[in-house]
Amino acid sequence: MGFEVVTTFHKEGYEKYGKKMVDTFAEYWPSDIKLTCYYENMDPPDHNYKNVKFEDFNFHCGSRYEKFKALASPWEEKVLGPNGEDPRSHREGPVTPGSRYLFEATRFSHKYYTVDHHRKWFQKERYLVWCDADVVATKKIPHSFLESIVQEDKLWTRVNRPNIYPECGFMIWDDDNKWCDRYFQLMQWMYDEGALFKLQEWHDSYVWWAAEQYVEKEAGAPIGVNLGDGSSRHPFVTGILGQYLDHLKGDRKDTGYSPERK
């Protein structure tokens, strides 16, 4: 049962949190699990870890990303521009500052393009793990833990939140699952052809979730494993992942830890 991990970061993100992610991965993840980091607009980091490699996001994904950026621009301007209006049916008026991220499709597209490229060109193991670059390991992660959070008949593992899209800082896909190709076909349709702009929200977590819902309708059964604990605040760390990982979301990047961890 093999696993490999992928992430992405730009220069500022690497300096603020990505380096710590890479260092703690090398220290605490099993040595036979490889991390591939897609770096953007920077020189490749100077590391010599045997289980970490670096790939240029612009070289591998830049063309698709730029096409999506151009496709997204008029949609984002209509919502996020100076005369923008909230497109959600239950809201009227401009988008509030706290809601802008819901419609920042371009900003959050790097994750999809990184995962999709890695899956098509580099993936060798059965399970592909996405891990945000602001996720740090805090102690040794045994293989048995990773094996315990996947299921033979489930396509992906993620952190659910009640009545809302998942927390997608950590996800696992089973490339052997019969629905995997269909799932990523839908993701490509939503990004490359702009179908995501028909959704209520445009950020990546909502899009991953929408693809799950499409596939579940076709499969007639749930396809996901939930790692959440029922909390809606910071379920990444209050659930079982918090035993080994900390997700330094928002201001937690400055404090260096999540106070919600058990």
Secondary structure, 3 states (H helix, E strand, C coil): CCEEEEEEEEHHHHHHHHHHHHHHHHHHCCCCCEEEEEEECCCCCCCCCCCEEEEEHHHHHHHHHHHHHHHHHHHHHHHHCCCCCCCCCCCCCCCCHHHHHHHCCCCCCHHHHHHHHHHHHCCCCCEEEEECCCEEECCCCCHHHHHHCCCCCCCEEEEEECCEEEEEEEEEEECCCCCHHHHHHHHHHHHHCCHHHHCCCCCHHHHHHHHHHHHHHHHCCCCEEECCCCCCCCHHHHCHHHHCEEECCCCHHHHCCCCCCC
